[in-house]
């Protein structure tokens, strides 16, 4: 699982969350806790991922606040 920093401004702020497992991947977002794109996951697996986003929303937000986009961009 990969977590972005906060993306967007104002009421459009969100966090992108990327899940991958071998050849399957899915991208979701916080605060809506919905999958926005996927490939290879079953509908049941996608529902489980959305449940995970809902249940761990606060923790994911904490992790996203730690992301430094410039540091990541520069590879530090």
C-alpha positions in Angstrom: 0.0 0.0 0.0 1.3 3.5 -0.9 -0.2 6.7 0.5 0.2 10.1 -1.1 0.3 13.4 0.7 -2.7 15.7 0.7 -3.6 16.5 -2.9 -5.8 19.4 -4.0 -7.1 22.5 -2.2 -10.0 23.6 -0.1 -12.9 21.2 0.0 -11.3 19.2 -2.8 -8.4 17.9 -0.6 -7.9 14.2 -0.8 -5.4 11.5 -0.3 -4.6 8.9 -2.9 -4.1 5.3 -1.7 -2.6 2.7 -4.0 -2.9 -1.1 -3.4 -1.0 -3.8 -5.3 -0.7 -7.5 -5.2 1.3 -9.1 -7.9 -0.5 -8.3 -11.1 -3.6 -6.7 -9.4 -3.8 -3.0 -8.4 -6.4 -0.6 -7.2 -6.4 3.1 -6.3 -8.7 4.7 -3.8 -9.1 8.0 -2.1 -9.7 9.5 1.3 -12.0 11.1 2.6 -14.6 9.3 0.4 -13.1 5.8 1.0 -13.9 4.7 -2.5 -11.9 2.8 -5.1 -11.4 5.1 -8.2 -9.7 2.5 -10.5 -8.7 -1.1 -10.4 -7.5 -4.0 -12.4 -7.5 -7.7 -11.4 -9.3 -7.5 -8.0 -12.7 -9.1 -7.6 -15.7 -7.1 -6.5 -15.6 -8.7 -3.1 -11.9 -7.8 -2.8 -12.7 -4.2 -3.8 -15.4 -4.0 -1.1 -12.9 -5.3 1.5 -10.4 -2.6 0.4 -13.0 0.1 0.7 -13.9 -1.3 4.2 -10.2 -1.1 5.0 -10.1 2.5 3.9 -13.1 3.4 6.1 -11.8 1.5 9.2 -8.2 3.0 8.9 -9.1 6.4 7.6 -7.6 8.3 10.6 -4.3 6.3 10.5 -4.0 6.9 6.7 -4.6 10.6 7.2 -1.8 10.6 9.8 0.6 8.8 7.4 -0.3 11.2 4.6 0.6 14.2 6.7 4.1 12.8 7.1 4.7 12.6 3.3 7.0 15.3 2.1 6.4 15.6 -1.7 9.7 17.5 -2.4 11.7 15.0 -0.4 10.1 12.2 -2.3 10.5 14.0 -5.7 14.2 14.5 -5.0 14.7 10.9 -3.8 15.8 11.8 -0.3 
